[in-house]
Amino acid sequence: MRLGIVTLFPELFDAFLTTSLVGKAIAGGQLSVHLEPLREHGLGHHQSVDDTPYGGGSGMVMRVDCLVAAIEQAEAALGGPSERVLLTPQGVPLSHGLAHELGELGAVTLICGRYEGFDERVRAFVQREISLGDFVLIGGEVAAMAVIEASVRLLPGVLGNAESTLEESFSATCGGCLEYPQYTRPADYRGLEVPEVLKSGDHARIRAWRRAAARARTAARRPGLLDARPKPSGDP
């Protein structure tokens, strides 16, 4: 996966790109990243990338000319066209399926916003808009990191155990449900005990218990997920 990131603050990514599984993916060749500093495409002595909004109003708006120049330079560094993704509260909510899709695209450019938002015309130069949810961040860098982590962990060879992504929340194996409860040692902690079925060694019973627990947890916490969930393998 080739990844470009357009940002006013590339230094925010320094530790992120060298740590944990993201750093491992870069070292292993599954991921390459180009950081495109937006300020280098700013105008005037102060390299401004924003201006006051037409029609009045509070805040500053990010300029379309500066952003598009940065996007095009990022793609040049990536070696060709990419899927251009605007990170904005107005976008489609990030999901497990969307993260998987982005990871399969080959080349993606993430565009991090700041200030009051983007000049509307920027949307004519991108293919997607993604949001983390119904809230507003100071900038798009944290959203970019979330998109990167969600996508990169699904790339082949990044996780030590490829099966780790199979039975987890929102996966097809879990039928789109939340993941079932997990336990480890000690078997009893301050009166909180591990369910006996998980210690039984009966794999058929364990699978049935986990399916039922996943459905019950999803019904209690995210009932909307049950409406369109695919039927997991082996589910009656």
N, C-alpha and C positions, 0 to 999 in steps of 0.2 A: 504494500500500500504506500503510495506517494502522497504526502500531505503537505499542503501549504497553509500558513496561518498569517493572515493580515491583521496586524495589531499595533496599537500605539505604544504598547508596553511589552516588547519581546522579552525583557528580562524576567517577567513573571513566569516564563516557561523554563527558565534555566534549570532549576531543581526538578521540576516535573518531568522533563524529558530525559533525565538521567537516573530516575528513581524507579524502583519496583518493576512491574511487568512492562511498562512503557519503555523504560531504559533497556530492558532485556530484548524487547522487540526490535529496537533500533540496533543494538549490538548484534542481534542475530540476523539482521537483514530483512525481517518481515515488514519493517516500517522505516521510511526515510522522511525527514521533516525539514521543510524550509520555512524559516521565520522571515516575513517581509515587514520591515518597520514602516508603518504608515507615515510617520513623520518625515521620512526621506522624500515623500511625494507632496509635502506641504508647500505652501506658497509664501513668498516674501521673506523678509529677514527672520521672522519668527517661525517659518515653516508651518503656517496655519493650515489645518485640515478641516476647520469648521467655520461657520458664519451665522449671522442672525437670520431667523426665519422670515421669509416673505409673509406679509400679512400681520406681522407682529407676534408677540407671545414670549413666554419665558424660555430661557435656555438657549443653547446653540445647537445647530444642525450640522451633521457631518456632510462635507461637500462630495457631490457625485464625481467630479473630475479627479479629485485626489484618490478616492476609493477605487475607481476603475483603473487608474494608472497603477495602483498598488496590486490590484488583482491580476492585471495583465503581466506585471513584472514577476509576480509569484508563479504564474503559470509558465513563464519563460524559464524560470529556475527549475521547475518541475519537469521541463522537457516537452511540454505540450498542453493541450486543453485538459481541463479538470471539471469535476462537478462543483459548481460554485454554491456555497451554502452560507446564507445570511443568518447570523445568530441574533434572534429578536423575540421578544415576548409575543409577537403577533404570528409566530410560526407554528408549524405542526409540532405537537408534543413529542419529545424524544421517547422512543420505545425500543424494546428489545429487537423487534423485527426491523425497525429503521436502522438501528446500529449495525445489524448484520448486513443489511443492504448496502450501507455506506462502505463497509469493509470489503465488499466485493467489487466496488467500482474501479479500483485501480488507482485513481488520482482524485483527490478532493481538496478544495481550497475553502477553509473556514474564515469567515469575515467577522471580526469582533467589533462591535459598536461601542460608542461612548457618548457622553453628553445627552442631549435630548432625543437623539435618534438619527436615522439616516434620511438624507434627501430621498424622496419617494422614487426618483428616477433610477436610483441604484437597483431597484427591483427589476428593471428591464435587462440587467446584466448578470442576473443569477438564476439558477435553476430551482433552488429550494430555499425554504425558510424553516428554521428549527428553533423550538423553544424548550426550556426545561420545565415550564409550568406557568401557572397563572400568578406570576409575581415578576418584579422588575429588579434586575441587578444593576450595580454601578457600571459594569461593562461586560463585554461578551467573552472575556478571557476564561472565567470560571466555567461558563457554558461550553466553550471550546474544549476545555480539559475533560468535562463530563462526556462529551461526544467522543473524544479520542479514547478515553478509558473503556467506554461501552463498546466501541467498535474493535479496538486493538485486541482486547482479551478474547475475541472470537476468531482472530486470525489463526490459521493452522500453525501449530508449533509454539505458540506464545505461552499457553498454560502448560504446566508440567504434565497434567493428566487431561487428555482431550475429552474425556467423559465428564469433566467438571462442568461443562456448559450444557450437558444434555438434560440433567434433572435439576433444574433451578427455576426460580420464578419466571413466568411468562414463556418458558420454552415449550416447544411442541410436545416433548415427552411428558411434561407436566400438564399438558392439555391447556396451556395458556393460563393456568391457575398460579396462585402464589405457592411457593415451595412448602413442602411439609416440614414440621418441626424437626430439628436436628439435636442430637445429644452426644456427649462424650463423657469420659470419666471426670469425677467420681460418679458412681451409680446412684448414690444418695448424698445430697448436699443440703444440710439443715432441714431435712424433712421433705425436700423436693426430690422425687425419685424418677428415674428413667422408666418409661413404660415397659412392662414385662415383655410385651410382644417383641420389642427390639432386641431383647437379650435371649430370645427363644431359639435363634438359629433357624427358624422356619421361614424360608425366604418368600414363600407364597403368602403366608400370613403377614409378613412385614410389608410386602408390596401392596396388599389390600389395605392394611392400616395406613400406609403413607398416602394412597389415593384418597381414602376417606378423610384423612386429616387435612390434605391439601384442599379438598372441596370445602370442608367445614371452615377452614381459615379464610378461604377466598369469599365464601358466602358472608362471613362476619365482617370482613375488612374491606373487600372490594367486590361487592356482588355484581357490579356491571361487567366484570370480566367473565362471568359464567354465561352471559347471554350469547356471546359469539365464540365461545371457546371451542377449539378442535377437540375431538375425542382422543385422549391419549392411548397409546398402544396397550392393548390388553384390558381397556376399560369396558365393562359390560354396557 
